[in-house]
Amino acid sequence: MRTEFDFAPFYRSSIGFDRVFNLLDNAQRLQAETWPPYDIVKTNEDAYRIIMAVAGYGEGDLDVTQERNVLMVRGEKTEETEGEYLHRGLAGRSFERRFELAEHVKVESASLKNGLLNICLKREVPEAMKPRKIAIGDDSQAPAPLQIAAEQQVA
């Protein structure tokens, strides 16, 4: 039994969180796609790695694309017709896997080794958005309050 959560009440009392609610809504609707298997590893405070098991796929069979805040990994394997398969246990079907990325997360690199696709991601927050330390001083250094010309007294 599947129940969906209604986010409509949150839309009435919040402003600017549309993207968050859309992400949550889309996550509910995703089908339980289990292939190819993958891991997501946080390697440090601002770096991540996606490790995807893609045995039998070569570099030419895979496509890794970042479009805005979505990372898409596609695999399409050409059909080999050498001999007759008596048992086919290795999945060679086409796939597309999407990952929603937070703002300022960029793909640094992708590599394929031993049947594992490694995608390195890094969060690069612009300097203007990073927290900054505000020095606390005494009031003697504060600029004098501005006065309106009409209120100034002539001596």
Summary of the structure (lengths in Angstrom):
residues: 155
radius of gyration: 26.6
end to end distance: 84.2
largest distance: 106.7
contacts: 266
relative contact order: 0.16
helix: 19%
strand: 32%
